[in-house]
Amino acid sequence: MAAAAAIHSAIPAARRNMFFTGTPEIYFGKAVDNSRLVKMEDPRRNREMKQFGTALACLFLLVFTYAWQHFRAIEYGYHIESAKRELNNLTEMNRALRLEDASLRDPERIDVMARRMGLVPPEPGQVIRMDTTTVDSNVPVLASVTPMLVIAGK
């Protein structure tokens, strides 16, 4: 106790007031027994709470539906833009392929390449046209086309 008094006297008075200001507050605990209390239900309060909950649920559904539609619209916008981009790319590729096809089908180019490979134009009698040939009756035919007479009814 003497040591505490010695330390207490060594601290200046201004600093001592900083630690201890006013009267000490004392709290007493009181044991309360609420086991015999019965809660009375208020029907008006229950009805108000149900109405409030219903209104809150409707508000949540409206906000959620709006947000869902908004984000779906944004997502569809992205899909539309990517489809437009892909359409432009495919259109450009189609144009390039058509140009390449036209250049590859050029008869002059084919003639020049054929002459480089040593090919010559066919002699008369070397070309047999398949669409004008007559069918030999001794050779079996896989399929044939015969004209059919159709008589219109009533």
C-alpha positions in Angstrom: 0.0 0.0 0.0 2.9 2.3 0.7 4.3 1.7 -2.8 1.0 2.7 -4.3 0.9 5.9 -2.2 4.5 6.6 -3.3 3.6 6.2 -7.0 0.4 8.2 -6.5 2.3 11.1 -4.9 4.9 11.1 -7.7 2.2 11.7 -10.5 1.5 15.4 -10.9 -2.0 16.7 -9.9 -3.0 17.6 -13.5 -2.3 14.1 -14.7 -4.2 12.6 -11.7 -7.4 14.4 -12.7 -7.2 12.9 -16.2 -7.7 9.4 -14.8 -10.3 10.1 -12.2 -13.1 12.5 -13.3 -16.4 12.7 -11.3 -17.9 10.2 -9.0 -17.7 6.5 -9.6 -20.8 4.8 -11.0 -21.9 1.7 -9.3 -24.3 -0.8 -10.9 -26.3 -3.4 -9.0 -27.6 -6.4 -10.8 -31.2 -7.4 -10.1 -32.5 -10.8 -10.8 -35.8 -10.6 -12.7 -37.9 -13.7 -13.1 -40.1 -13.5 -16.3 -41.0 -17.1 -16.5 -44.6 -16.5 -15.4 -45.2 -13.9 -18.0 -47.4 -14.8 -21.0 -47.2 -12.9 -24.2 -50.5 -11.6 -25.5 -50.8 -11.6 -29.3 -52.1 -8.4 -30.8 -54.2 -9.3 -33.9 -53.9 -5.8 -35.3 -50.1 -5.9 -35.1 -50.0 -9.3 -36.7 -52.2 -8.0 -39.6 -49.9 -5.0 -40.0 -46.8 -7.2 -40.1 -48.4 -9.5 -42.7 -49.4 -6.5 -44.8 -45.9 -5.1 -44.5 -44.3 -8.4 -45.4 -46.6 -8.8 -48.4 -45.8 -5.3 -49.6 -42.1 -5.9 -49.1 -42.2 -9.1 -51.1 -44.1 -7.4 -53.9 -41.5 -4.6 -54.0 -38.7 -7.1 -54.0 -40.3 -9.0 -56.9 -40.8 -5.8 -58.9 -37.2 -4.7 -58.4 -35.9 -8.2 -59.1 -38.0 -8.5 -62.3 -36.8 -5.1 -63.5 -33.2 -5.9 -62.8 -33.5 -9.3 -64.5 -35.0 -7.7 -67.6 -32.4 -5.0 -67.6 -29.5 -7.4 -67.4 -31.1 -9.7 -70.0 -31.5 -6.7 -72.4 -27.8 -5.9 -71.9 -26.9 -9.6 -72.6 -29.0 -9.6 -75.7 -27.3 -6.4 -76.9 -23.9 -8.1 -76.6 -25.2 -11.2 -78.5 -26.6 -8.9 -81.2 -23.3 -7.1 -81.5 -21.3 -10.3 -81.7 -23.7 -11.7 -84.4 -23.4 -8.4 -86.4 -19.6 -8.7 -86.2 -19.7 -12.3 -87.3 -22.1 -11.5 -90.1 -19.7 -8.7 -91.3 -16.8 -11.1 -91.2 -18.7 -13.9 -93.0 -19.9 -11.4 -95.7 -16.3 -10.2 -96.2 -15.1 -13.8 -96.4 -17.9 -14.7 -98.9 -16.9 -11.8 -101.1 -13.3 -12.8 -101.0 -14.1 -16.4 -101.8 -16.4 -15.3 -104.7 -13.5 -13.2 -106.1 -11.1 -16.2 -105.7 -13.6 -18.5 -107.4 -14.1 -16.1 -110.3 -10.3 -15.8 -110.8 -9.9 -19.6 -110.6 -12.6 -20.2 -113.2 -11.2 -17.7 -115.7 -10.8 -19.7 -119.0 -7.7 -17.8 -120.0 -6.0 -18.8 -116.8 -7.0 -22.4 -117.2 -5.8 -22.4 -120.8 -2.4 -21.0 -119.8 -2.0 -23.6 -117.0 -3.0 -26.5 -119.4 -0.4 -25.4 -122.0 2.3 -25.3 -119.2 1.4 -28.9 -118.3 1.7 -29.9 -121.9 -1.9 -30.4 -122.8 -3.2 -29.5 -126.3 -6.7 -28.8 -127.6 -8.6 -32.0 -128.5 -8.6 -33.2 -132.1 -11.9 -33.6 -134.0 -13.5 -36.9 -133.0 -11.9 -37.1 -129.5 -14.8 -35.4 -127.8 -17.8 -37.5 -127.0 -20.9 -35.7 -125.8 -22.6 -37.7 -123.1 -26.0 -36.1 -123.3 -26.5 -36.9 -127.1 -25.2 -40.5 -127.2 -27.6 -43.3 -128.0 -28.1 -46.1 -125.5 -27.1 -49.6 -126.7 -30.0 -52.0 -126.2 -27.6 -54.9 -125.1 -26.1 -52.9 -122.2 -28.1 -53.0 -118.9 -29.5 -49.7 -117.8 -29.5 -48.6 -114.2 -32.1 -45.9 -114.6 -33.9 -44.2 -117.4 -36.3 -41.3 -117.8 -39.4 -41.9 -119.8 -42.0 -39.2 -120.5 -45.3 -39.8 -118.9 -48.7 -38.8 -120.1 -50.8 -37.1 -117.5 -54.5 -36.7 -118.0 -56.1 -34.0 -115.9 -59.2 -35.1 -114.0 -62.3 -33.2 -113.2 
